[in-house]
């Protein structure tokens, strides 16, 4: 898996799917905007321990499970990761893509 923030975000998304919790429902329960939810899922923001507690409670799991989970179901969503021999290279590319999107949103 790429960096820790992205891994956490993917794990949160997988738990949302398993619990059949929509993005809207997730956002309303935690008082987030949809953009905030996507930032969490994409690992763009650091989640405080208190917020992680709230997320884990909503998803009926533990913080440890969200942080440490390794999921095989990610294979189809993260197929491109196999193309990279060095995960740091993937991180750099994803970071550049994130920066580009943020710049385009500002413009």
SESE-411847 format. One record per residue: x, y, z of N, C-alpha, C in turn. Coordinates in Angstrom, 2 decimals, padded with zeros to 5 digits, always signed. Example, Ala and Ser with C-alpha at 12.3 -4.5 7.8 and 13.67 -1.06 7.14 Angstrom:
! SESE-411847
<n.px->+013.19 n.py->-005.69 n.pz->+007.80 ca.px->+012.30 ca.py->-004.50 ca.pz->+007.80 c.px->+013.20 c.py->-003.30 c.pz->+007.80>
<n.px->+012.85 n.py->-002.25 n.pz->+007.08 ca.px->+013.67 ca.py->-001.06 ca.pz->+007.14 c.px->+012.90 c.py->+000.03 c.pz->+007.87>
END
This chain:
! SESE-411847
<n.px->+000.86 n.py->-001.18 n.pz->+000.00 ca.px->+000.00 ca.py->+000.00 ca.pz->+000.00 c.px->+000.89 c.py->+001.22 c.pz->+000.00>
<n.px->+000.40 n.py->+002.29 n.pz->-000.55 ca.px->+001.16 ca.py->+003.52 ca.pz->-000.66 c.px->+001.40 c.py->+004.10 c.pz->+000.73>
<n.px->+001.11 n.py->+005.36 n.pz->+000.95 ca.px->+001.38 ca.py->+005.92 ca.pz->+002.28 c.px->+000.27 c.py->+005.63 c.pz->+003.27>
<n.px->+000.52 n.py->+005.92 n.pz->+004.54 ca.px->-000.42 ca.py->+005.59 ca.pz->+005.61 c.px->-001.77 c.py->+006.30 c.pz->+005.48>
<n.px->-001.75 n.py->+007.55 n.pz->+005.05 ca.px->-003.01 ca.py->+008.29 ca.pz->+004.89 c.px->-003.89 c.py->+007.68 c.pz->+003.82>
<n.px->-003.28 n.py->+007.28 n.pz->+002.73 ca.px->-004.05 ca.py->+006.65 ca.pz->+001.64 c.px->-004.58 c.py->+005.29 c.pz->+002.09>
<n.px->-003.75 n.py->+004.56 n.pz->+002.81 ca.px->-004.18 ca.py->+003.24 ca.pz->+003.30 c.px->-005.38 c.py->+003.40 c.pz->+004.24>
<n.px->-005.30 n.py->+004.35 n.pz->+005.16 ca.px->-006.40 ca.py->+004.59 ca.pz->+006.08 c.px->-007.65 c.py->+004.98 c.pz->+005.30>
<n.px->-007.50 n.py->+005.86 n.pz->+004.33 ca.px->-008.64 ca.py->+006.29 ca.pz->+003.52 c.px->-009.30 c.py->+005.14 c.pz->+002.78>
<n.px->-008.48 n.py->+004.28 n.pz->+002.21 ca.px->-009.01 ca.py->+003.11 ca.pz->+001.49 c.px->-009.72 c.py->+002.19 c.pz->+002.47>
<n.px->-009.15 n.py->+001.99 n.pz->+003.63 ca.px->-009.78 ca.py->+001.13 ca.pz->+004.63 c.px->-011.12 c.py->+001.70 c.pz->+005.09>
<n.px->-011.18 n.py->+003.01 n.pz->+005.27 ca.px->-012.44 ca.py->+003.64 ca.pz->+005.63 c.px->-013.47 c.py->+003.42 c.pz->+004.53>
<n.px->-013.06 n.py->+003.62 n.pz->+003.30 ca.px->-013.98 ca.py->+003.43 ca.pz->+002.17 c.px->-014.46 c.py->+001.98 c.pz->+002.08>
<n.px->-013.56 n.py->+001.03 n.pz->+002.29 ca.px->-013.96 ca.py->-000.38 ca.pz->+002.24 c.px->-014.98 c.py->-000.69 c.pz->+003.35>
<n.px->-014.74 n.py->-000.14 n.pz->+004.54 ca.px->-015.69 ca.py->-000.35 ca.pz->+005.64 c.px->-017.03 c.py->+000.31 c.pz->+005.35>
<n.px->-017.00 n.py->+001.47 n.pz->+004.71 ca.px->-018.24 ca.py->+002.14 ca.pz->+004.32 c.px->-019.04 c.py->+001.25 c.pz->+003.36>
<n.px->-018.35 n.py->+000.69 n.pz->+002.40 ca.px->-019.02 ca.py->-000.17 ca.pz->+001.42 c.px->-019.59 c.py->-001.42 c.pz->+002.09>
<n.px->-018.79 n.py->-002.03 n.pz->+002.97 ca.px->-019.24 ca.py->-003.24 ca.pz->+003.67 c.px->-020.44 c.py->-002.96 c.pz->+004.58>
<n.px->-020.47 n.py->-001.77 n.pz->+005.18 ca.px->-021.56 ca.py->-001.42 ca.pz->+006.08 c.px->-022.72 c.py->-000.77 c.pz->+005.33>
<n.px->-022.57 n.py->-000.62 n.pz->+004.02 ca.px->-023.60 ca.py->-000.01 ca.pz->+003.18 c.px->-023.94 c.py->+001.40 c.pz->+003.66>
<n.px->-022.88 n.py->+002.18 n.pz->+003.93 ca.px->-023.03 ca.py->+003.57 ca.pz->+004.35 c.px->-022.64 c.py->+004.46 c.pz->+003.19>
<n.px->-023.56 n.py->+005.29 n.pz->+002.76 ca.px->-023.31 ca.py->+006.17 ca.pz->+001.61 c.px->-022.40 c.py->+007.32 c.pz->+002.01>
<n.px->-021.85 n.py->+007.97 n.pz->+001.00 ca.px->-021.02 ca.py->+009.16 ca.pz->+001.26 c.px->-021.84 c.py->+010.23 c.pz->+001.96>
<n.px->-023.08 n.py->+010.42 n.pz->+001.50 ca.px->-023.94 ca.py->+011.44 ca.pz->+002.11 c.px->-024.21 c.py->+011.15 c.pz->+003.59>
<n.px->-024.55 n.py->+009.91 n.pz->+003.87 ca.px->-024.83 ca.py->+009.51 ca.pz->+005.25 c.px->-023.60 c.py->+009.68 c.pz->+006.13>
<n.px->-022.45 n.py->+009.25 n.pz->+005.62 ca.px->-021.19 ca.py->+009.38 ca.pz->+006.33 c.px->-020.91 c.py->+010.85 c.pz->+006.64>
<n.px->-021.07 n.py->+011.69 n.pz->+005.62 ca.px->-020.81 ca.py->+013.13 ca.pz->+005.78 c.px->-021.75 c.py->+013.76 c.pz->+006.80>
<n.px->-023.04 n.py->+013.43 n.pz->+006.71 ca.px->-024.02 ca.py->+014.02 ca.pz->+007.64 c.px->-023.74 c.py->+013.59 c.pz->+009.07>
<n.px->-023.46 n.py->+012.32 n.pz->+009.27 ca.px->-023.23 ca.py->+011.82 ca.pz->+010.62 c.px->-022.01 c.py->+012.48 c.pz->+011.27>
<n.px->-020.97 n.py->+012.70 n.pz->+010.49 ca.px->-019.74 ca.py->+013.28 ca.pz->+011.03 c.px->-019.65 c.py->+014.80 c.pz->+010.85>
<n.px->-020.71 n.py->+015.37 n.pz->+010.26 ca.px->-020.76 ca.py->+016.81 ca.pz->+010.00 c.px->-019.61 c.py->+017.25 c.pz->+009.09>
<n.px->-019.37 n.py->+016.47 n.pz->+008.04 ca.px->-018.37 ca.py->+016.78 ca.pz->+007.03 c.px->-019.10 c.py->+017.19 c.pz->+005.75>
<n.px->-018.40 n.py->+017.89 n.pz->+004.90 ca.px->-018.90 ca.py->+018.11 ca.pz->+003.54 c.px->-018.51 c.py->+016.87 c.pz->+002.71>
<n.px->-019.13 n.py->+016.72 n.pz->+001.56 ca.px->-018.76 ca.py->+015.62 ca.pz->+000.68 c.px->-017.29 c.py->+015.75 c.pz->+000.27>
<n.px->-016.83 n.py->+016.97 n.pz->+000.03 ca.px->-015.42 ca.py->+017.18 ca.pz->-000.31 c.px->-014.51 c.py->+016.72 c.pz->+000.83>
<n.px->-014.91 n.py->+017.00 n.pz->+002.07 ca.px->-014.13 ca.py->+016.54 ca.pz->+003.22 c.px->-014.06 c.py->+015.02 c.pz->+003.26>
<n.px->-015.19 n.py->+014.37 n.pz->+002.97 ca.px->-015.22 ca.py->+012.91 ca.pz->+002.97 c.px->-014.25 c.py->+012.38 c.pz->+001.92>
<n.px->-014.27 n.py->+012.96 n.pz->+000.73 ca.px->-013.33 ca.py->+012.50 ca.pz->-000.31 c.px->-011.89 c.py->+012.77 c.pz->+000.09>
<n.px->-011.64 n.py->+013.88 n.pz->+000.77 ca.px->-010.28 ca.py->+014.16 ca.pz->+001.25 c.px->-009.83 c.py->+013.11 c.pz->+002.25>
<n.px->-010.74 n.py->+012.64 n.pz->+003.10 ca.px->-010.42 ca.py->+011.57 ca.pz->+004.05 c.px->-010.13 c.py->+010.28 c.pz->+003.28>
<n.px->-011.01 n.py->+009.92 n.pz->+002.36 ca.px->-010.86 ca.py->+008.68 ca.pz->+001.60 c.px->-009.57 c.py->+008.68 c.pz->+000.78>
<n.px->-009.22 n.py->+009.83 n.pz->+000.23 ca.px->-008.02 ca.py->+009.92 ca.pz->-000.60 c.px->-006.75 c.py->+010.13 c.pz->+000.22>
<n.px->-006.89 n.py->+010.22 n.pz->+001.53 ca.px->-005.73 ca.py->+010.37 ca.pz->+002.40 c.px->-005.08 c.py->+011.73 c.pz->+002.33>
<n.px->-005.85 n.py->+012.75 n.pz->+001.99 ca.px->-005.30 ca.py->+014.09 ca.pz->+001.83 c.px->-005.23 c.py->+014.88 c.pz->+003.13>
<n.px->-005.91 n.py->+014.39 n.pz->+004.16 ca.px->-005.90 ca.py->+015.11 ca.pz->+005.43 c.px->-005.52 c.py->+014.16 c.pz->+006.56>
<n.px->-004.99 n.py->+014.73 n.pz->+007.61 ca.px->-004.65 ca.py->+013.94 ca.pz->+008.79 c.px->-005.88 c.py->+013.90 c.pz->+009.69>
<n.px->-006.23 n.py->+012.71 n.pz->+010.10 ca.px->-007.41 ca.py->+012.52 ca.pz->+010.94 c.px->-006.95 c.py->+012.43 c.pz->+012.40>
<n.px->-007.55 n.py->+013.27 n.pz->+013.22 ca.px->-007.19 ca.py->+013.26 ca.pz->+014.65 c.px->-007.69 c.py->+011.97 c.pz->+015.29>
<n.px->-007.09 n.py->+011.57 n.pz->+016.41 ca.px->-007.56 ca.py->+010.37 ca.pz->+017.11 c.px->-009.04 c.py->+010.45 c.pz->+017.49>
<n.px->-009.51 n.py->+011.64 n.pz->+017.87 ca.px->-010.92 ca.py->+011.81 ca.pz->+018.22 c.px->-011.82 c.py->+011.58 c.pz->+017.01>
<n.px->-011.44 n.py->+012.14 n.pz->+015.87 ca.px->-012.22 ca.py->+011.93 ca.pz->+014.65 c.px->-012.17 c.py->+010.47 c.pz->+014.21>
<n.px->-011.02 n.py->+009.84 n.pz->+014.38 ca.px->-010.89 ca.py->+008.43 ca.pz->+014.02 c.px->-011.79 c.py->+007.57 c.pz->+014.91>
<n.px->-011.92 n.py->+007.96 n.pz->+016.18 ca.px->-012.86 ca.py->+007.27 ca.pz->+017.08 c.px->-014.29 c.py->+007.38 c.pz->+016.56>
<n.px->-014.68 n.py->+008.59 n.pz->+016.13 ca.px->-016.03 ca.py->+008.81 ca.pz->+015.61 c.px->-016.27 c.py->+007.97 c.pz->+014.36>
<n.px->-015.27 n.py->+007.95 n.pz->+013.47 ca.px->-015.39 ca.py->+007.18 ca.pz->+012.22 c.px->-015.51 c.py->+005.70 c.pz->+012.54>
<n.px->-014.66 n.py->+005.21 n.pz->+013.42 ca.px->-014.69 ca.py->+003.79 ca.pz->+013.78 c.px->-016.03 c.py->+003.42 c.pz->+014.40>
<n.px->-016.56 n.py->+004.29 n.pz->+015.23 ca.px->-017.85 ca.py->+004.03 ca.pz->+015.85 c.px->-018.96 c.py->+003.96 c.pz->+014.80>
<n.px->-018.96 n.py->+004.91 n.pz->+013.89 ca.px->-019.95 ca.py->+004.92 ca.pz->+012.82 c.px->-019.87 c.py->+003.66 c.pz->+011.97>
<n.px->-018.66 n.py->+003.21 n.pz->+011.70 ca.px->-018.45 ca.py->+002.03 ca.pz->+010.85 c.px->-018.49 c.py->+000.72 c.pz->+011.64>
<n.px->-018.73 n.py->+000.84 n.pz->+012.95 ca.px->-018.80 ca.py->-000.32 ca.pz->+013.84 c.px->-017.55 c.py->-001.20 c.pz->+013.74>
<n.px->-016.42 n.py->-000.53 n.pz->+013.87 ca.px->-015.13 ca.py->-001.21 ca.pz->+013.87 c.px->-014.23 c.py->-000.51 c.pz->+014.87>
<n.px->-012.97 n.py->-000.85 n.pz->+014.86 ca.px->-012.01 ca.py->-000.23 ca.pz->+015.79 c.px->-011.03 c.py->+000.64 c.pz->+015.02>
<n.px->-010.39 n.py->+001.54 n.pz->+015.76 ca.px->-009.34 ca.py->+002.36 ca.pz->+015.15 c.px->-008.23 c.py->+001.46 c.pz->+014.61>
<n.px->-007.87 n.py->+000.47 n.pz->+015.38 ca.px->-006.80 ca.py->-000.44 ca.pz->+014.97 c.px->-007.14 c.py->-001.13 c.pz->+013.65>
<n.px->-008.37 n.py->-001.57 n.pz->+013.52 ca.px->-008.80 ca.py->-002.22 ca.pz->+012.29 c.px->-008.71 c.py->-001.26 c.pz->+011.10>
<n.px->-009.12 n.py->-000.02 n.pz->+011.30 ca.px->-009.05 ca.py->+000.96 ca.pz->+010.22 c.px->-007.61 c.py->+001.26 c.pz->+009.81>
<n.px->-006.74 n.py->+001.32 n.pz->+010.78 ca.px->-005.34 ca.py->+001.68 ca.pz->+010.49 c.px->-004.55 c.py->+000.50 c.pz->+009.92>
<n.px->-004.81 n.py->-000.71 n.pz->+010.43 ca.px->-003.96 ca.py->-001.86 ca.pz->+010.10 c.px->-004.52 c.py->-002.83 c.pz->+009.08>
<n.px->-005.75 n.py->-002.66 n.pz->+008.69 ca.px->-006.40 ca.py->-003.60 ca.pz->+007.79 c.px->-005.68 c.py->-003.71 c.pz->+006.45>
<n.px->-005.54 n.py->-004.92 n.pz->+005.99 ca.px->-005.01 ca.py->-005.20 ca.pz->+004.66 c.px->-006.12 c.py->-005.91 c.pz->+003.90>
<n.px->-006.56 n.py->-005.33 n.pz->+002.82 ca.px->-007.72 ca.py->-005.88 ca.pz->+002.12 c.px->-007.35 c.py->-006.38 c.pz->+000.73>
<n.px->-007.76 n.py->-007.60 n.pz->+000.43 ca.px->-007.56 ca.py->-008.15 ca.pz->-000.91 c.px->-008.51 c.py->-007.53 c.pz->-001.91>
<n.px->-009.63 n.py->-006.99 n.pz->-001.42 ca.px->-010.62 ca.py->-006.43 ca.pz->-002.33 c.px->-010.15 c.py->-005.13 c.pz->-002.97>
<n.px->-009.00 n.py->-004.64 n.pz->-002.55 ca.px->-008.47 ca.py->-003.43 ca.pz->-003.14 c.px->-007.79 c.py->-003.69 c.pz->-004.48>
<n.px->-007.56 n.py->-004.92 n.pz->-004.79 ca.px->-006.79 ca.py->-005.24 ca.pz->-005.99 c.px->-007.36 c.py->-004.60 c.pz->-007.24>
<n.px->-008.67 n.py->-004.66 n.pz->-007.42 ca.px->-009.24 ca.py->-004.09 ca.pz->-008.63 c.px->-009.15 c.py->-002.57 c.pz->-008.63>
<n.px->-009.27 n.py->-001.94 n.pz->-007.46 ca.px->-009.19 ca.py->-000.49 ca.pz->-007.38 c.px->-007.76 c.py->+000.03 c.pz->-007.47>
<n.px->-006.78 n.py->-000.79 n.pz->-007.09 ca.px->-005.39 ca.py->-000.34 ca.pz->-007.03 c.px->-004.49 c.py->-001.17 c.pz->-007.95>
<n.px->-005.02 n.py->-001.59 n.pz->-009.09 ca.px->-004.25 ca.py->-002.43 ca.pz->-010.01 c.px->-002.95 c.py->-001.77 c.pz->-010.44>
<n.px->-002.99 n.py->-000.47 n.pz->-010.62 ca.px->-001.80 ca.py->+000.24 ca.pz->-011.09 c.px->-000.64 c.py->+000.14 c.pz->-010.11>
<n.px->-000.91 n.py->-000.19 n.pz->-008.85 ca.px->+000.17 ca.py->-000.28 ca.pz->-007.87 c.px->+001.16 c.py->-001.38 c.pz->-008.21>
<n.px->+000.68 n.py->-002.42 n.pz->-008.90 ca.px->+001.57 ca.py->-003.51 ca.pz->-009.27 c.px->+002.62 c.py->-003.07 c.pz->-010.29>
<n.px->+002.34 n.py->-001.97 n.pz->-010.98 ca.px->+003.25 ca.py->-001.47 ca.pz->-012.00 c.px->+004.49 c.py->-000.81 c.pz->-011.39>
<n.px->+004.43 n.py->-000.50 n.pz->-010.10 ca.px->+005.52 ca.py->+000.22 ca.pz->-009.46 c.px->+006.33 c.py->-000.73 c.pz->-008.59>
<n.px->+007.61 n.py->-000.85 n.pz->-008.90 ca.px->+008.49 ca.py->-001.66 ca.pz->-008.08 c.px->+008.79 c.py->-000.98 c.pz->-006.75>
<n.px->+008.76 n.py->+000.35 n.pz->-006.76 ca.px->+009.05 ca.py->+001.13 ca.pz->-005.57 c.px->+007.81 c.py->+001.93 c.pz->-005.17>
<n.px->+007.19 n.py->+001.64 n.pz->-004.04 ca.px->+005.98 ca.py->+002.36 ca.pz->-003.63 c.px->+006.18 c.py->+003.85 c.pz->-003.45>
<n.px->+007.43 n.py->+004.27 n.pz->-003.20 ca.px->+007.70 ca.py->+005.70 ca.pz->-003.07 c.px->+007.43 c.py->+006.43 c.pz->-004.38>
<n.px->+007.69 n.py->+005.77 n.pz->-005.50 ca.px->+007.42 ca.py->+006.38 ca.pz->-006.80 c.px->+005.92 c.py->+006.59 c.pz->-006.98>
<n.px->+005.13 n.py->+005.60 n.pz->-006.58 ca.px->+003.68 ca.py->+005.74 ca.pz->-006.65 c.px->+003.22 c.py->+006.90 c.pz->-005.78>
<n.px->+003.77 n.py->+007.00 n.pz->-004.58 ca.px->+003.41 ca.py->+008.11 ca.pz->-003.69 c.px->+003.69 c.py->+009.45 c.pz->-004.34>
<n.px->+004.85 n.py->+009.58 n.pz->-004.96 ca.px->+005.22 ca.py->+010.84 ca.pz->-005.60 c.px->+004.25 c.py->+011.19 c.pz->-006.72>
<n.px->+003.90 n.py->+010.21 n.pz->-007.52 ca.px->+002.97 ca.py->+010.45 ca.pz->-008.63 c.px->+001.59 c.py->+010.84 c.pz->-008.10>
<n.px->+001.10 n.py->+010.12 n.pz->-007.10 ca.px->-000.21 ca.py->+010.44 ca.pz->-006.53 c.px->-000.19 c.py->+011.82 c.pz->-005.87>
<n.px->+000.91 n.py->+012.16 n.pz->-005.21 ca.px->+001.03 ca.py->+013.49 ca.pz->-004.60 c.px->+001.00 c.py->+014.58 c.pz->-005.67>
<n.px->+001.70 n.py->+014.36 n.pz->-006.77 ca.px->+001.69 ca.py->+015.33 ca.pz->-007.86 c.px->+000.29 c.py->+015.47 c.pz->-008.46>
<n.px->-000.40 n.py->+014.36 n.pz->-008.62 ca.px->-001.77 ca.py->+014.42 ca.pz->-009.14 c.px->-002.68 c.py->+015.18 c.pz->-008.18>
<n.px->-002.52 n.py->+014.94 n.pz->-006.88 ca.px->-003.31 ca.py->+015.67 ca.pz->-005.88 c.px->-003.04 c.py->+017.17 c.pz->-005.96>
<n.px->-001.77 n.py->+017.53 n.pz->-006.07 ca.px->-001.39 ca.py->+018.94 ca.pz->-006.17 c.px->-002.01 c.py->+019.57 c.pz->-007.41>
<n.px->-001.96 n.py->+018.86 n.pz->-008.52 ca.px->-002.52 ca.py->+019.37 ca.pz->-009.77 c.px->-004.02 c.py->+019.62 c.pz->-009.62>
<n.px->-004.73 n.py->+018.65 n.pz->-009.06 ca.px->-006.17 ca.py->+018.80 ca.pz->-008.88 c.px->-006.48 c.py->+019.98 c.pz->-007.98>
<n.px->-005.75 n.py->+020.11 n.pz->-006.90 ca.px->-005.98 ca.py->+021.25 ca.pz->-005.99 c.px->-005.72 c.py->+022.58 c.pz->-006.68>
<n.px->-004.68 n.py->+022.65 n.pz->-007.50 ca.px->-004.40 ca.py->+023.88 ca.pz->-008.23 c.px->-005.52 c.py->+024.19 c.pz->-009.23>
<n.px->-006.01 n.py->+023.18 n.pz->-009.93 ca.px->-007.10 ca.py->+023.37 ca.pz->-010.89 c.px->-008.36 c.py->+023.83 c.pz->-010.17>
<n.px->-008.62 n.py->+023.32 n.pz->-008.98 ca.px->-009.80 ca.py->+023.72 ca.pz->-008.23 c.px->-009.70 c.py->+025.20 c.pz->-007.82>
<n.px->-008.50 n.py->+025.65 n.pz->-007.51 ca.px->-008.31 ca.py->+027.04 ca.pz->-007.09 c.px->-008.48 c.py->+027.97 c.pz->-008.28>
<n.px->-007.99 n.py->+027.54 n.pz->-009.43 ca.px->-008.09 ca.py->+028.36 ca.pz->-010.64 c.px->-009.51 c.py->+028.33 c.pz->-011.11>
END
